Amino acid sequence: MTPTLQMDAKAAREAHLATSALASAPQSAPELTVVIPTFCERGNIIPLVERIDSALAGVRWELIFVDDNSPDGTATFAKLIGANDARVRCINRIGRRGLAGACVEGMLASQATYVAVMDGDLQHDERLLIGMLAQLRAGAADLVIGTRYVEGGSAEGLSTVRRSTSRLANVLAQTLLRIDVADPVSGFFMLRRTLIDTIAPHLSTRGFKILIDILVSAGKSIRVLEMPYQFRVRQHGNSKLDNLVVLDFLELLVGKISHGFIPDRFLSFSLIGASGIAVHLAVLALISRFGFMWAQTIATIVAMSSNFFLNNALTYRDQRLTGTKAVFGFVMFFMICSFGIASNISVSNWYYSLDSRWWVAGLLGAIISAVWNFAVSRTLVWGMR
């Protein structure tokens, strides 16, 4: 073959490869990702996809369901829809729970320019998404919040109790954290994805009020815009909010007020520790007549057991130990608390030798013990997973 023919053949191959590469080139990333955390929302999946498709006509969008392994098969159902529509994706989280963590995980999985968060219960008005997107496109804001508490907005979809609780949470967040927005507990917002990439290391993965965390972590430098919407009545499924949400919210406030010095779960762990003191004294009062030493030993065992089971059920409910892991965790918790008791006694005795105020010595010993028990059990008991 002559050099000319060789060059022509090489050029043809290169042209073919280039054409093939262009033909198979991946599509560009969507402009907008809508993240929807779910738990037992199977009945809402189809209408939600249909409504978003209608609301975002002409927009390159994708929808990421982040499901906490719902027993009703929400994740499986969402993946079936995604098999026929590449714009729909699902992250099925195993062994992890919580709306805030689901939102963070979904937002970080996005490659879009903008990312929105909304609930999967059809109570948020998806028609607001296009307006939110327009404001971000125009550079009017870095974060746009759908709010129920400005003119044109409404929270009629909430029960009377939940409406009062929502109002109170707003007031606490605005006052204690100095957040200057009307609805900082809203679960409906849109922001630039680069913003979430920047602040993600500072966000808590616990609780339900991710927006408060974003506002505090981002600081005063971001531009925030609020848009009113009508909060709808739930059509399918049941609310996932319970009384433990109050504790999660208080822990978020404490963590943010202390600038992270007081970690997540410590408030719950401490409150359960205080309840253990009450359990200890109650048992001691009941059986002390049979001999103080035995009564004190039994009361200590009962109090430690109470603390373990309450922490496993409440403080670490998203990492709850079961089966043999619970047995090993129970034994480990006892060992850790035994060291905590020893440190309590040693520290309080040492301080009392310097300062005869017994209550200061006792309080210092209790604090040292609580911090030890929390820090070590978090790692060695509930960190075993």
C-alpha positions in Angstrom: 0.0 0.0 0.0 1.4 3.4 -1.0 2.0 6.1 1.6 -0.8 8.1 0.2 -3.3 5.3 0.6 -2.0 4.5 4.0 -2.6 8.1 5.0 -6.1 8.0 3.5 -6.9 4.8 5.4 -5.6 6.3 8.7 -7.6 9.5 8.2 -10.7 7.4 7.4 -10.3 5.4 10.6 -9.8 8.6 12.6 -12.9 10.1 11.1 -14.9 7.0 11.8 -13.7 7.0 15.4 -14.5 10.7 15.8 -18.0 10.2 14.4 -18.6 7.2 16.6 -17.5 9.2 19.6 -19.7 12.1 18.8 -22.7 9.8 18.2 -22.2 8.1 21.5 -21.3 11.3 23.4 -23.1 11.5 26.7 -25.8 14.1 27.1 -25.0 17.1 29.2 -25.9 17.2 32.9 -29.4 18.4 33.8 -29.8 22.0 34.7 -31.9 21.2 37.7 -32.0 18.3 40.2 -35.0 17.9 42.4 -34.2 15.9 45.5 -37.1 14.2 47.3 -36.5 12.3 50.5 -39.0 9.5 51.0 -40.2 6.9 53.5 -43.3 4.9 52.7 -44.5 7.3 49.9 -45.1 4.7 47.1 -48.6 6.1 46.5 -47.2 9.5 45.7 -44.4 8.6 43.3 -46.4 8.5 40.0 -48.4 11.8 40.6 -45.2 13.5 41.8 -43.2 12.6 38.7 -46.2 13.7 36.4 -46.6 17.0 38.2 -42.9 17.8 38.1 -42.7 16.9 34.4 -45.6 19.3 33.7 -44.2 22.1 35.9 -40.7 21.9 34.4 -41.6 21.7 30.7 -38.6 22.9 28.6 -36.1 22.5 31.5 -33.4 19.8 31.6 -34.3 18.2 34.9 -33.7 15.1 36.9 -35.5 13.7 40.0 -33.6 11.9 42.7 -35.7 10.0 45.2 -33.6 9.3 48.4 -35.4 6.5 50.2 -34.7 5.2 53.7 -35.4 1.6 52.6 -39.2 1.9 52.9 -41.0 -1.3 53.8 -43.8 -0.4 51.3 -41.3 -0.7 48.3 -41.1 3.0 47.5 -37.5 2.6 46.3 -38.3 -0.4 44.1 -41.3 1.4 42.6 -39.2 4.5 41.9 -36.5 2.4 40.2 -39.2 0.8 37.9 -40.2 4.3 36.8 -36.5 5.2 36.3 -36.0 2.1 34.1 -38.2 3.8 31.5 -37.3 7.4 32.3 -33.6 8.2 32.8 -34.5 11.5 34.4 -35.8 9.6 37.5 -33.2 8.1 39.8 -33.4 6.5 43.3 -30.8 6.2 46.1 -31.9 3.5 48.5 -30.3 4.0 51.8 -29.7 0.9 53.9 -29.0 1.3 57.6 -29.3 5.1 57.5 -32.3 7.2 58.5 -33.3 10.9 58.7 -34.6 13.6 56.4 -31.6 15.9 56.7 -29.1 13.1 55.8 -31.2 12.1 52.9 -31.4 15.7 51.6 -27.6 16.1 51.9 -26.9 12.8 50.2 -29.3 13.6 47.3 -27.9 17.1 46.8 -24.3 15.8 46.7 -25.3 13.2 44.1 -26.3 15.9 41.7 -24.2 17.3 38.9 -26.8 20.0 37.9 -26.2 23.7 38.1 -29.1 24.1 40.6 -30.7 21.7 43.1 -34.1 21.8 44.8 -35.4 20.0 47.8 -39.1 19.2 48.3 -41.2 16.7 50.2 -42.6 13.5 48.6 -46.1 13.9 50.0 -47.5 16.3 47.3 -48.0 19.1 49.9 -45.4 21.4 48.3 -46.5 23.2 45.1 -44.3 22.0 42.3 -45.4 24.9 40.1 -43.2 27.2 42.2 -40.1 25.4 40.9 -40.0 27.2 37.6 -40.2 30.6 39.4 -37.4 29.6 41.8 -35.2 28.5 38.9 -35.9 31.8 37.1 -34.6 33.8 40.1 -31.4 31.7 40.3 -30.8 31.9 36.6 -31.2 35.7 36.7 -28.6 35.9 39.6 -31.2 37.4 42.0 -30.3 35.0 44.7 -28.2 32.1 45.8 -31.0 30.4 47.7 -34.7 30.6 47.1 -37.1 29.4 49.8 -40.8 28.5 49.3 -42.5 30.1 52.3 -45.9 29.7 53.9 -45.6 32.8 56.2 -45.5 35.8 53.9 -48.3 37.5 52.0 -49.7 35.1 49.4 -48.5 32.0 51.3 -50.6 29.7 53.5 -50.0 26.8 55.9 -53.6 25.5 55.8 -52.4 22.0 54.9 -51.0 21.7 58.4 -53.0 20.5 61.3 -53.6 23.0 64.1 -51.0 21.4 66.3 -48.4 21.2 63.5 -49.0 24.8 62.5 -48.4 26.0 66.1 -45.3 23.8 66.3 -44.0 25.2 63.0 -44.6 28.8 64.1 -42.8 28.2 67.4 -39.8 26.5 65.6 -39.6 29.5 63.3 -39.5 32.0 66.2 -36.9 30.0 68.0 -34.7 29.8 64.9 -35.1 33.4 64.1 -34.4 34.6 67.7 -31.7 32.2 68.8 -29.8 31.8 65.5 -30.6 35.3 64.1 -32.0 34.0 60.9 -33.7 36.7 59.0 -36.2 34.8 56.9 -39.9 34.2 57.4 -39.9 30.4 57.1 -36.5 28.9 58.2 -38.1 25.5 58.8 -39.5 25.2 55.3 -38.7 22.0 53.5 -39.1 23.5 50.1 -36.1 25.4 48.6 -33.7 25.7 45.7 -30.0 26.7 45.6 -26.9 26.7 43.5 -25.2 23.3 43.8 -21.8 24.8 44.3 -23.1 26.3 47.5 -24.1 22.9 48.9 -20.7 21.5 47.8 -19.0 24.2 49.9 -21.0 23.9 53.1 -21.7 20.1 53.1 -18.9 19.3 55.6 -20.6 21.6 58.2 -24.1 20.1 57.8 -25.8 17.7 60.3 -27.3 14.6 58.8 -29.8 14.3 61.7 -33.2 15.8 62.1 -35.8 17.3 59.8 -34.8 21.0 59.5 -32.0 21.0 56.9 -32.8 24.5 55.8 -31.9 26.0 59.1 -28.6 24.2 59.0 -27.9 25.5 55.5 -28.7 29.1 56.4 -26.5 29.1 59.5 -23.6 27.2 57.8 -23.6 29.5 54.7 -23.6 32.6 56.8 -24.6 36.1 55.9 -22.8 36.2 52.6 -25.5 34.4 50.6 -28.4 36.2 49.0 -31.8 34.7 50.1 -35.1 35.2 48.4 -38.5 33.9 49.6 -41.5 33.1 47.4 -44.9 32.4 48.8 -46.9 29.2 48.1 -50.0 27.4 49.4 -49.1 24.4 51.5 -51.4 21.5 50.5 -53.2 18.8 52.5 -51.6 15.4 52.3 -53.4 13.0 49.9 -51.6 9.7 50.5 -49.7 8.1 53.3 -49.0 9.4 56.8 -46.8 12.1 58.2 -43.4 10.9 59.4 -43.0 13.6 62.0 -43.2 12.5 65.7 -42.3 13.8 69.1 -38.7 13.0 68.6 -38.5 15.7 66.0 -38.7 18.2 68.8 -35.5 16.7 70.4 -33.8 16.7 67.0 -34.7 20.3 66.5 -33.4 21.3 70.0 -30.1 19.5 69.3 -29.7 21.3 66.1 -30.3 24.7 67.9 -27.8 23.8 70.6 -25.2 22.6 68.1 -25.5 25.8 66.0 -25.5 28.1 69.0 -22.4 26.5 70.4 -20.8 26.6 66.9 -20.4 22.8 66.9 -18.8 22.6 70.3 -21.7 20.5 71.6 -22.1 17.6 69.2 -25.2 16.0 67.8 -26.9 13.6 70.2 -25.1 14.9 73.3 -28.3 16.6 74.5 -30.3 13.5 74.1 -27.6 11.4 75.7 -27.3 13.7 78.7 -31.1 13.8 79.2 -31.2 10.0 79.3 -28.2 10.1 81.6 -30.2 12.4 84.0 -33.2 10.0 83.8 -30.8 7.2 84.8 -30.0 9.1 88.0 -33.8 9.1 88.7 -34.0 5.4 88.0 -31.1 4.7 90.2 -32.5 6.6 93.2 -36.0 5.1 92.7 -34.5 1.5 92.8 -32.3 2.4 95.7 -35.4 3.7 97.6 -37.3 0.5 97.0 -34.7 -2.0 98.0 -32.2 -0.2 100.3 -33.8 -1.9 103.4 -32.2 -5.2 102.2 -28.7 -3.8 102.6 -27.2 -0.7 101.0 -24.3 -2.4 99.2 -26.5 -4.8 97.3 -29.1 -2.2 96.7 -26.5 0.2 95.3 -25.1 -2.5 93.0 -28.6 -3.5 91.7 -29.6 0.2 91.3 -26.4 0.9 89.3 -27.1 -2.1 87.0 -30.7 -1.1 86.4 -29.8 2.5 85.7 -27.1 1.5 83.2 -29.5 -0.9 81.5 -32.1 1.9 81.3 -29.6 4.3 79.8 -28.4 1.7 77.2 -31.9 0.8 76.0 -33.1 4.4 75.9 -30.1 5.6 74.0 -30.4 2.6 71.6 -34.1 3.5 71.0 -33.9 7.3 70.9 -30.4 8.8 70.7 -29.1 6.3 68.2 -32.4 5.2 66.7 -31.0 5.6 63.2 -28.1 3.3 64.1 -30.1 1.0 66.4 -28.4 -2.2 67.5 -30.4 -5.4 67.2 -29.7 -9.1 67.8 -26.2 -10.1 68.8 -24.9 -6.6 68.1 -27.3 -5.3 70.8 -25.9 -7.9 73.2 -22.3 -7.0 72.5 -23.2 -3.3 72.6 -24.9 -3.8 76.0 -21.7 -5.4 77.5 -19.5 -2.7 75.9 -21.7 0.0 77.3 -21.4 -1.4 80.8 -17.6 -1.5 80.6 -17.5 2.1 79.3 -19.8 3.4 82.0 -17.8 1.5 84.6 -14.7 3.6 83.6 -16.9 6.6 83.6 -18.0 6.0 87.2 -14.3 5.5 88.2 -13.3 8.8 86.5 -16.3 10.6 88.1 -15.1 9.5 91.6 -11.5 10.2 90.9 -12.0 13.7 89.5 -14.6 14.7 92.1 -12.3 13.5 95.0 -9.3 15.4 93.5 -11.3 18.6 93.1 -12.8 18.3 96.6 -9.3 18.1 98.1 -8.7 21.5 96.5 -12.1 23.1 97.0 -14.5 22.0 99.8 -17.6 22.9 97.8 -19.0 19.4 97.4 -21.6 20.4 94.7 -18.9 21.8 92.4 -16.8 18.7 92.9 -19.8 16.5 92.2 -20.9 18.4 89.1 -17.4 18.4 87.7 -17.1 14.6 88.2 -20.6 14.1 86.6 -19.6 16.2 83.5 -16.3 14.3 83.0 -18.2 11.0 83.3 -20.9 12.1 80.9 -18.4 13.3 78.3 -16.4 10.1 78.6 -19.5 7.9 78.3 -20.8 9.8 75.3 -17.5 10.0 73.4 -16.4 6.5 73.8 -19.8 4.8 73.5 -20.5 6.7 70.3 -17.4 5.1 68.8 -17.2 1.7 70.4 -20.9 0.9 70.9 -23.0 2.6 68.2 -20.0 3.0 65.9 -19.5 -0.7 65.5 -21.4 -0.6 62.2 
